[in-house]
Amino acid sequence: MVPDGEVNPIDTDYQVGQDNVVVNVGPFGLDIHNRVFAISALGIIAFVVLTLAFHNQVEPMFQGLRGWLTSNLDWFFLGAGNIFVLVCLGVAFSPLGRVRLGGTEATPDYSYLGWFSMLFAAGMGIGLMFFGVSEPLSHFSSSLGGTSVENGVRTDWAPLAAAAGDTQAAASLGMAATIFHWGLHPWAIYAVLALGLALFSFNKGLPLTMRSVFYPLLGERVWGWPGHVIDILAVLATLFGLATSLGFGASQASAGLNYLFGIPEGNTTQIVLVVLITAIALLSVLAGLDAGVKRLSEINMVLAALLLVFVVVVGPTLAIMTGFFSNLGSYLTHLPALSNPFGREDVNFSQGWTAFYWAWWISWSPFVGMFIARVSRGRSVREFIVSVLLVPSLACVLWMSVFGGTAISQVVNEGYTAVTEAALPLQLFTMLDVLPLAQITSFIAIILVVVFFITSSDSGSLVIDVIAAGGKVDAPTPQRVFWCTFEGLVAIALILGGGLVALQAMAVSTGFPFTLVLLMSCVALIKGLASEPRS
């Protein structure tokens, strides 16, 4: 894409797709990067086959892998998350913030409404539906229960020092811990990578692929094996991060269908859901970005807003409205302690919750980062960072305050214990059950999960295809069909190979090496921005 206005392009002889293999099979064509596609695809196929063949044996392996990574590398994930936030804030409020993506005269491709809809749907969708009630409630309950110590080690799951017996303080701490996991830190992870991809593609003239961000550090070597490794890691991290989210979505949709219609829960129902929703995602893939993802994202935003407004109106309205501001204040108060990577006593919380989340967000970052980059041309760097950090973060605070705050209010003020006793995927529906029109709102919630599922699968296959096609954004559609299909197959393999534990294990294990990649990309990003003309 030709830049508008002044830019400082990188002079390289590399041509997009020069290492690609072009194959025509009947009416279908393939245009794939020979090494990235082959190694990624063969590795994923081998994983699916082995997991399906030995699913009874792999479950304890996945459980051990997740536990080892989060308990030994929690400091690394938490420290990296802090670095990404500081880099974003430093760039936004420095003169580098005046750089415009696409050139000094570039104008945005999408309106604010369309842009924010796609940011929100791609970045957080299924997770907010799954954890919107269950996480605030979990942190509230564990905080209220206080701490417990065995052999000098804390065994409770409460954040920080808990708030034993103090209902108000426990609710405040529970909401602060939840917002910490869904606010500035995850969006900073997305913003760092998205900004690098947009800059080196729209301003520097390099392919829209992960390796391009590292040109200031590796030079022409990015077109060789160092770049191949970066892109292969990005494909694997994206695929397993997406599969984790699709697994969460399938388990919640299955729980909701059982709750509403008595459809049996279990692996069979979840697998049928994955197959059906992947099929719908394939139709969205064939429709293209503007007709498919954009339209579905906007439909979902409207449905999510309607559900949110309904809960505000019929729920504890005053507590929700005041809670939004008090929760935000509590988050800012507890932020330094929650983000501290060293010497933590709340090991179950920092390792089992925060370290997992950071690894999950990082494994999602190639997908969300490239998707955000593709729809953000024309924004200034400052506008980009402030928008990507603050707008979705505030939306997450509002969502958690409404759904989590309502559930906590039901427990504290009405003595409604069913919501705390329900399984995690069911807690949203249990909370809605005591509000008016429960059948309708629960059905809307299932639709939301499904459509978030579809937009994530569609957007993810688009991003993986671009990386595996050497940066070509107009690669043949059958390739996106291949990746979309395999996202569903990996989710099925992980569901059969240990359920949510297996899903979390793969998100963490692919997130770890990609954290190193992201940290290096911060240096490359600053070097790239420093060489650009400013508006």
C-alpha positions as CSV (number, residue, x, y, z in Angstrom):
1,M,0.0,0.0,0.0
2,V,1.4,3.4,-1.0
3,P,1.9,5.7,2.0
4,D,0.2,9.1,2.1
5,G,2.7,11.9,2.8
6,E,6.2,11.6,4.2
7,V,7.7,8.3,5.5
8,N,11.2,6.9,5.9
9,P,11.0,3.5,4.1
10,I,13.5,0.7,4.5
11,D,15.5,0.0,1.4
12,T,15.6,-3.8,0.8
13,D,15.7,-6.0,-2.2
14,Y,13.2,-8.4,-0.6
15,Q,10.0,-8.8,-2.6
16,V,6.8,-9.9,-0.8
17,G,6.3,-13.6,-1.6
18,Q,9.7,-14.2,-3.2
19,D,10.2,-17.4,-1.2
20,N,6.7,-18.6,-1.7
21,V,5.6,-21.7,-3.5
22,V,2.6,-21.2,-5.8
23,V,0.6,-24.4,-6.5
24,N,-2.7,-24.8,-8.4
25,V,-4.8,-27.8,-7.6
26,G,-7.8,-27.9,-9.9
27,P,-9.8,-24.7,-9.3
28,F,-7.9,-24.0,-6.0
29,G,-4.7,-22.1,-5.7
30,L,-2.1,-22.0,-2.9
31,D,0.5,-19.2,-2.4
32,I,2.5,-20.2,0.7
33,H,5.9,-19.4,2.3
34,N,7.6,-22.7,1.8
35,R,9.3,-23.0,5.2
36,V,6.9,-21.2,7.5
37,F,3.8,-22.9,6.2
38,A,5.4,-26.4,5.9
39,I,6.9,-26.4,9.4
40,S,3.9,-24.8,11.1
41,A,1.3,-27.0,9.4
42,L,3.2,-30.3,9.8
43,G,3.9,-29.5,13.5
44,I,0.2,-28.7,14.2
45,I,-1.0,-31.8,12.3
46,A,1.4,-34.0,14.3
47,F,0.2,-32.4,17.5
48,V,-3.5,-33.0,16.6
49,V,-2.8,-36.6,15.6
50,L,-0.8,-37.5,18.6
51,T,-3.1,-35.8,21.1
52,L,-6.2,-37.6,19.6
53,A,-4.3,-40.9,19.5
54,F,-3.0,-40.8,23.1
55,H,-5.5,-38.4,24.8
56,N,-5.6,-40.4,28.1
57,Q,-1.8,-40.2,28.4
58,V,-1.3,-36.6,27.5
59,E,-3.7,-35.1,30.1
60,P,-1.3,-35.5,33.1
61,M,1.5,-34.2,30.9
62,F,-0.4,-31.0,30.0
63,Q,-1.3,-30.5,33.7
64,G,2.4,-30.8,34.8
65,L,3.6,-28.5,31.9
66,R,1.2,-25.7,32.9
67,G,2.1,-26.0,36.6
68,W,5.8,-26.0,35.9
69,L,5.8,-23.0,33.6
70,T,3.5,-20.8,35.7
71,S,5.3,-21.6,39.0
72,N,8.9,-21.2,37.8
73,L,8.4,-18.4,35.3
74,D,5.7,-16.2,37.0
75,W,8.3,-13.5,37.7
76,F,9.2,-13.4,34.0
77,F,5.7,-13.1,32.7
78,L,4.8,-10.4,35.3
79,G,8.0,-8.4,34.7
80,A,7.4,-8.6,30.9
81,G,3.9,-7.3,31.3
82,N,5.1,-4.3,33.2
83,I,7.7,-3.5,30.5
84,F,5.1,-3.5,27.8
85,V,2.9,-1.0,29.7
86,L,5.9,1.3,30.3
87,V,7.0,1.1,26.7
88,C,3.5,2.1,25.5
89,L,3.2,5.0,27.9
90,G,6.7,6.2,27.2
91,V,6.1,6.2,23.4
92,A,2.7,7.8,23.6
93,F,3.9,10.8,25.7
94,S,7.1,11.3,23.9
95,P,7.6,13.1,20.5
96,L,7.4,9.7,18.9
97,G,3.7,9.8,19.5
98,R,3.4,12.3,16.6
99,V,4.3,9.7,14.0
100,R,1.3,8.8,11.8
101,L,0.8,5.2,10.6
102,G,0.7,5.2,6.8
103,G,2.5,8.6,6.3
104,T,2.2,12.2,7.6
105,E,-1.0,12.8,5.5
106,A,-2.7,9.4,6.0
107,T,-6.4,9.3,7.1
108,P,-8.1,6.4,9.0
109,D,-9.7,3.6,7.0
110,Y,-12.5,3.0,9.5
111,S,-14.7,5.2,11.7
112,Y,-14.1,5.2,15.5
113,L,-17.2,3.1,16.0
114,G,-16.2,0.4,13.5
115,W,-12.6,0.5,14.7
116,F,-13.5,0.1,18.4
117,S,-16.0,-2.7,17.6
118,M,-13.3,-4.7,15.8
119,L,-10.7,-4.0,18.6
120,F,-13.0,-5.2,21.3
121,A,-14.5,-8.2,19.5
122,A,-11.1,-9.5,18.4
123,G,-9.2,-8.9,21.7
124,M,-11.4,-10.0,24.5
125,G,-14.7,-11.4,23.4
126,I,-15.0,-14.9,24.6
127,G,-12.9,-14.3,27.7
128,L,-15.3,-11.6,29.0
129,M,-18.3,-13.8,28.5
130,F,-16.6,-16.7,30.3
131,F,-14.9,-14.8,33.2
132,G,-17.2,-11.7,33.5
133,V,-19.1,-13.2,36.4
134,S,-16.8,-16.1,37.5
135,E,-13.6,-14.2,38.0
136,P,-14.8,-11.3,40.2
137,L,-16.8,-13.8,42.2
138,S,-13.9,-16.2,42.6
139,H,-11.5,-13.4,43.8
140,F,-14.2,-12.0,46.1
141,S,-14.8,-15.4,47.8
142,S,-11.2,-16.3,48.2
143,S,-10.4,-12.8,49.6
144,L,-13.3,-13.0,52.1
145,G,-12.1,-16.4,53.2
146,G,-8.7,-15.0,54.2
147,T,-5.3,-16.6,54.0
148,S,-4.2,-20.2,54.9
149,V,-0.7,-21.3,55.4
150,E,0.8,-24.9,55.4
151,N,4.5,-25.5,56.0
152,G,5.2,-21.8,55.5
153,V,3.5,-21.6,52.1
154,R,0.2,-20.0,51.4
155,T,-2.4,-22.5,50.1
156,D,-5.3,-20.1,49.5
157,W,-6.1,-18.4,46.1
158,A,-6.7,-14.9,47.4
159,P,-4.9,-12.0,45.8
160,L,-2.4,-10.0,47.9
161,A,-3.1,-10.3,51.7
162,A,-6.8,-11.1,51.2
163,A,-9.6,-9.4,53.3
164,A,-10.7,-12.0,55.8
165,G,-14.3,-11.4,57.0
166,D,-14.5,-7.9,55.5
167,T,-17.2,-8.0,52.8
168,Q,-16.6,-4.5,51.4
169,A,-12.8,-4.9,51.3
170,A,-13.1,-8.4,49.7
171,A,-15.4,-7.1,47.0
172,S,-13.0,-4.2,46.3
173,L,-9.9,-6.4,46.2
174,G,-11.7,-9.0,44.0
175,M,-12.8,-6.4,41.5
176,A,-9.3,-4.8,41.5
177,A,-7.6,-8.2,40.8
178,T,-10.1,-8.9,38.0
179,I,-9.6,-5.5,36.3
180,F,-5.8,-6.0,36.6
181,H,-6.1,-9.1,34.4
182,W,-8.3,-7.3,31.8
183,G,-7.1,-3.7,31.8
184,L,-3.9,-1.9,30.8
185,H,-1.5,-4.9,30.9
186,P,-3.1,-7.1,28.3
187,W,-3.9,-4.2,26.0
188,A,-0.3,-3.0,26.3
189,I,0.8,-6.4,25.1
190,Y,-1.5,-6.1,22.0
191,A,-0.5,-2.5,21.4
192,V,3.2,-3.0,21.3
193,L,3.1,-5.7,18.7
194,A,0.2,-4.0,16.7
195,L,2.1,-0.8,16.6
196,G,5.3,-2.5,15.3
197,L,3.5,-4.4,12.6
198,A,1.6,-1.3,11.4
199,L,4.7,0.9,11.4
200,F,7.0,-1.5,9.5
201,S,4.2,-2.3,7.0
202,F,2.5,1.0,6.3
203,N,5.5,3.3,6.8
204,K,8.6,1.2,6.1
205,G,7.2,-0.7,3.2
206,L,7.9,-4.2,4.6
207,P,5.5,-7.2,4.4
208,L,2.8,-7.3,7.1
209,T,4.4,-10.2,8.9
210,M,6.0,-10.7,12.3
211,R,9.6,-10.8,11.1
212,S,9.4,-7.3,9.6
213,V,9.3,-5.7,13.0
214,F,12.8,-7.1,13.7
215,Y,14.5,-5.4,10.7
216,P,16.2,-2.8,12.8
217,L,17.8,-5.6,14.9
218,L,18.5,-8.3,12.3
219,G,18.8,-6.4,9.0
220,E,18.5,-8.5,5.9
221,R,18.7,-11.7,8.1
222,V,15.0,-11.3,8.8
223,W,14.4,-12.9,5.4
224,G,16.4,-16.0,6.4
225,W,16.1,-18.5,9.2
226,P,15.9,-16.0,12.1
227,G,12.8,-14.6,10.5
228,H,11.4,-18.0,9.7
229,V,11.7,-19.0,13.4
230,I,9.9,-15.7,14.5
231,D,7.1,-16.3,12.1
232,I,6.7,-20.0,12.9
233,L,6.5,-19.1,16.7
234,A,3.9,-16.5,15.8
235,V,1.8,-19.1,13.9
236,L,2.0,-21.6,16.7
237,A,1.3,-19.1,19.5
238,T,-1.7,-17.7,17.6
239,L,-3.2,-21.1,16.9
240,F,-2.9,-22.4,20.4
241,G,-3.9,-19.1,22.0
242,L,-7.0,-19.1,19.8
243,A,-7.7,-22.8,20.6
244,T,-7.7,-22.0,24.3
245,S,-10.3,-19.3,23.8
246,L,-12.4,-21.5,21.5
247,G,-12.3,-24.2,24.2
248,F,-13.5,-21.7,26.8
249,G,-16.3,-20.6,24.5
250,A,-17.4,-24.2,23.7
251,S,-17.5,-25.1,27.4
252,Q,-19.6,-22.1,28.2
253,A,-22.0,-22.5,25.3
254,S,-22.4,-26.1,26.2
255,A,-23.2,-25.2,29.8
256,G,-25.7,-22.6,28.7
257,L,-27.5,-25.0,26.3
258,N,-27.7,-27.6,29.1
259,Y,-29.1,-25.0,31.5
260,L,-31.7,-23.7,29.1
261,F,-32.7,-26.7,27.0
262,G,-31.4,-29.7,28.9
263,I,-28.9,-30.6,26.2
264,P,-26.3,-33.0,27.8
265,E,-23.0,-31.4,28.7
266,G,-19.7,-33.0,28.0
267,N,-17.0,-33.4,25.4
268,T,-19.5,-34.6,22.7
269,T,-21.6,-31.4,22.9
270,Q,-18.5,-29.2,23.0
271,I,-17.0,-30.9,19.9
272,V,-20.3,-30.6,18.0
273,L,-20.3,-26.9,18.9
274,V,-16.7,-26.4,17.7
275,V,-17.6,-28.1,14.4
276,L,-20.7,-26.0,13.8
277,I,-19.2,-22.7,14.8
278,T,-16.0,-23.4,12.7
279,A,-18.3,-24.1,9.8
280,I,-20.0,-20.7,10.3
281,A,-16.6,-19.1,10.6
282,L,-15.7,-20.6,7.3
283,L,-18.6,-18.8,5.7
284,S,-17.4,-15.6,7.3
285,V,-13.9,-16.3,5.9
286,L,-15.3,-16.6,2.4
287,A,-17.2,-13.3,2.9
288,G,-14.0,-11.3,3.5
289,L,-12.9,-8.8,6.2
290,D,-15.4,-6.0,5.7
291,A,-18.4,-8.2,4.9
292,G,-17.6,-10.9,7.4
293,V,-15.6,-9.9,10.5
294,K,-16.6,-6.2,10.6
295,R,-20.3,-6.9,10.3
296,L,-20.2,-9.7,12.9
297,S,-18.2,-7.5,15.3
298,E,-20.7,-4.7,15.0
299,I,-23.6,-7.1,15.6
300,N,-21.9,-8.5,18.6
301,M,-21.2,-5.0,20.0
302,V,-24.9,-4.2,19.8
303,L,-25.9,-7.5,21.5
304,A,-23.3,-7.1,24.2
305,A,-24.4,-3.5,24.8
306,L,-28.0,-4.5,25.0
307,L,-27.3,-7.3,27.5
308,L,-25.1,-4.9,29.6
309,V,-27.7,-2.1,29.7
310,F,-30.4,-4.7,30.6
311,V,-28.4,-5.9,33.6
312,V,-27.7,-2.3,34.7
313,V,-31.4,-1.4,34.6
314,V,-32.8,-4.5,36.3
315,G,-29.9,-5.3,38.6
316,P,-28.5,-3.2,41.5
317,T,-28.4,-0.1,39.3
318,L,-26.9,2.3,41.9
319,A,-24.4,-0.2,43.2
320,I,-23.2,-0.8,39.6
321,M,-22.9,2.9,38.7
322,T,-21.0,3.8,41.8
323,G,-19.1,0.5,41.6
324,F,-17.6,1.4,38.2
325,F,-15.7,4.4,39.7
326,S,-14.9,2.7,43.0
327,N,-13.6,-0.4,41.2
328,L,-11.4,1.8,39.0
329,G,-10.0,3.5,42.1
330,S,-9.4,0.2,43.8
331,Y,-7.6,-1.1,40.7
332,L,-5.3,2.0,40.6
333,T,-4.7,1.6,44.4
334,H,-3.7,-2.0,44.2
335,L,-2.0,-1.9,40.8
336,P,1.6,-1.6,42.2
337,A,1.2,-4.6,44.5
338,L,-0.7,-6.7,41.9
339,S,2.0,-6.1,39.2
340,N,5.0,-6.7,41.5
341,P,6.8,-9.8,40.0
342,F,9.0,-10.6,43.0
343,G,8.6,-11.9,46.6
344,R,4.9,-12.6,46.3
345,E,3.2,-14.5,49.1
346,D,0.0,-15.0,47.1
347,V,1.6,-17.7,45.0
348,N,-1.6,-19.4,43.8
349,F,-3.0,-16.1,42.6
350,S,0.1,-14.7,41.0
351,Q,1.1,-18.0,39.4
352,G,-2.3,-19.7,38.7
353,W,-4.1,-16.6,37.6
354,T,-1.8,-13.7,36.6
355,A,1.1,-15.7,35.0
356,F,-1.4,-17.8,33.0
357,Y,-3.3,-14.7,31.8
358,W,-0.1,-12.9,30.7
359,A,1.0,-16.0,28.8
360,W,-2.4,-16.3,27.3
361,W,-2.5,-12.7,26.2
362,I,1.0,-13.0,24.8
363,S,0.0,-16.1,22.8
364,W,-3.0,-14.1,21.4
365,S,-0.8,-11.1,20.6
366,P,0.3,-12.1,17.0
367,F,-3.4,-12.6,16.1
368,V,-4.8,-9.5,17.9
369,G,-1.8,-7.4,17.1
370,M,-1.9,-8.0,13.3
371,F,-5.6,-7.6,13.2
372,I,-5.4,-4.3,15.1
373,A,-2.5,-3.2,12.8
374,R,-4.6,-4.0,9.6
375,V,-7.5,-1.8,10.7
376,S,-5.5,1.1,12.3
377,R,-3.8,2.7,9.2
378,G,-4.1,6.5,9.4
379,R,-4.0,6.9,13.2
380,S,-1.2,8.8,14.9
381,V,0.9,6.7,17.3
382,R,-0.4,8.7,20.3
383,E,-4.0,8.3,19.2
384,F,-3.4,4.6,18.6
385,I,-1.8,3.8,22.0
386,V,-4.3,5.9,24.0
387,S,-7.2,4.4,22.2
388,V,-6.0,0.8,22.2
389,L,-5.0,1.0,25.9
390,L,-7.8,3.1,27.4
391,V,-11.0,2.5,25.5
392,P,-11.1,-1.3,25.6
393,S,-9.7,-1.2,29.2
394,L,-12.5,1.0,30.4
395,A,-15.0,-1.2,28.5
396,C,-13.6,-4.2,30.4
397,V,-13.9,-2.3,33.7
398,L,-17.5,-1.5,32.9
399,W,-18.3,-5.1,31.9
400,M,-16.7,-6.6,35.0
401,S,-18.4,-4.0,37.3
402,V,-21.8,-4.8,35.8
403,F,-21.7,-8.6,35.6
404,G,-19.3,-9.3,38.4
405,G,-20.7,-6.6,40.6
406,T,-24.2,-7.8,40.1
407,A,-23.2,-11.4,41.1
408,I,-21.3,-10.2,44.2
409,S,-24.4,-8.1,45.2
410,Q,-26.6,-11.1,44.8
411,V,-24.4,-13.1,47.2
412,V,-23.9,-10.3,49.8
413,N,-27.3,-8.6,49.8
414,E,-29.7,-11.4,48.8
415,G,-27.9,-14.5,50.1
416,Y,-28.0,-16.1,46.7
417,T,-25.4,-18.8,47.0
418,A,-26.3,-20.8,43.8
419,V,-24.1,-18.4,41.7
420,T,-21.0,-19.3,43.8
421,E,-21.8,-23.0,43.8
422,A,-22.2,-23.3,40.0
423,A,-19.4,-24.5,37.8
424,L,-17.3,-21.7,36.2
425,P,-18.9,-21.9,32.7
426,L,-22.4,-21.8,34.2
427,Q,-22.0,-18.8,36.6
428,L,-23.1,-16.2,34.0
429,F,-26.4,-18.1,33.4
430,T,-26.9,-18.6,37.2
431,M,-26.5,-14.9,37.8
432,L,-29.0,-14.0,35.0
433,D,-31.4,-16.6,36.3
434,V,-32.7,-14.5,39.2
435,L,-33.1,-11.4,36.9
436,P,-36.2,-10.8,34.8
437,L,-36.5,-12.4,31.3
438,A,-33.8,-15.0,32.3
439,Q,-34.5,-17.3,29.4
440,I,-34.2,-14.6,26.8
441,T,-31.0,-13.0,28.3
442,S,-29.4,-16.4,28.7
443,F,-30.1,-17.2,25.1
444,I,-28.6,-13.8,24.0
445,A,-25.5,-14.7,26.1
446,I,-25.1,-18.0,24.2
447,I,-25.4,-16.1,20.9
448,L,-22.8,-13.7,22.1
449,V,-20.4,-16.5,23.0
450,V,-21.0,-18.1,19.6
451,V,-20.5,-14.9,17.6
452,F,-17.4,-14.0,19.5
453,F,-16.2,-17.5,18.8
454,I,-16.8,-17.0,15.0
455,T,-15.1,-13.6,14.8
456,S,-12.1,-14.9,16.7
457,S,-11.8,-17.9,14.5
458,D,-12.3,-15.9,11.3
459,S,-9.9,-13.1,12.3
460,G,-7.3,-15.6,13.5
461,S,-7.3,-17.6,10.3
462,L,-6.8,-14.3,8.4
463,V,-3.8,-13.4,10.5
464,I,-2.2,-16.9,10.5
465,D,-2.6,-17.0,6.7
466,V,-0.9,-13.7,6.2
467,I,2.1,-14.9,8.3
468,A,2.3,-18.3,6.6
469,A,2.0,-16.6,3.1
470,G,5.1,-14.5,3.7
471,G,3.2,-11.3,4.4
472,K,0.8,-11.5,1.4
473,V,-2.5,-10.0,2.5
474,D,-4.4,-11.2,-0.6
475,A,-3.4,-14.9,-0.5
476,P,-5.9,-17.4,-2.0
477,T,-8.9,-18.1,0.2
478,P,-8.4,-21.9,0.5
479,Q,-5.4,-21.2,2.7
480,R,-7.6,-19.3,5.2
481,V,-10.1,-22.2,5.0
482,F,-7.2,-24.6,5.9
483,W,-6.2,-22.5,9.0
484,C,-9.8,-21.9,10.1
485,T,-10.4,-25.7,9.9
486,F,-7.3,-26.5,11.9
487,E,-8.1,-24.0,14.7
488,G,-11.2,-26.1,15.2
489,L,-9.3,-29.4,15.1
490,V,-6.7,-28.2,17.6
491,A,-9.5,-27.0,20.0
492,I,-11.2,-30.5,19.6
493,A,-7.8,-32.3,20.2
494,L,-7.2,-30.2,23.4
495,I,-10.7,-30.7,24.7
496,L,-10.3,-34.5,24.3
497,G,-6.7,-34.3,25.7
498,G,-7.5,-32.8,29.0
499,G,-10.1,-30.1,28.7
500,L,-9.4,-26.6,30.0
501,V,-6.1,-27.7,31.7
502,A,-4.8,-28.9,28.3
503,L,-5.9,-25.7,26.6
504,Q,-4.3,-23.5,29.3
505,A,-1.1,-25.6,29.1
506,M,-0.6,-25.0,25.4
507,A,-1.4,-21.3,25.7
508,V,1.3,-20.9,28.4
509,S,3.9,-23.1,26.6
510,T,3.6,-21.1,23.4
511,G,3.4,-17.8,25.2
512,F,6.7,-18.3,26.9
513,P,9.0,-18.2,23.8
514,F,6.9,-15.5,22.2
515,T,7.4,-13.3,25.3
516,L,11.1,-13.2,24.4
517,V,10.2,-12.2,20.8
518,L,7.9,-9.4,22.1
519,L,10.5,-8.0,24.4
520,M,13.0,-7.8,21.5
521,S,10.3,-6.2,19.4
522,C,10.0,-3.2,21.8
523,V,13.6,-2.2,21.0
524,A,13.0,-2.6,17.3
525,L,9.8,-0.5,17.6
526,I,11.5,2.4,19.3
527,K,14.3,2.4,16.7
528,G,11.8,2.3,13.9
529,L,9.7,5.2,15.3
530,A,12.8,7.3,15.9
531,S,13.6,7.3,12.2
532,E,10.1,8.4,11.1
533,P,9.0,12.0,10.1
534,R,6.4,13.4,12.5
535,S,3.2,15.2,11.8
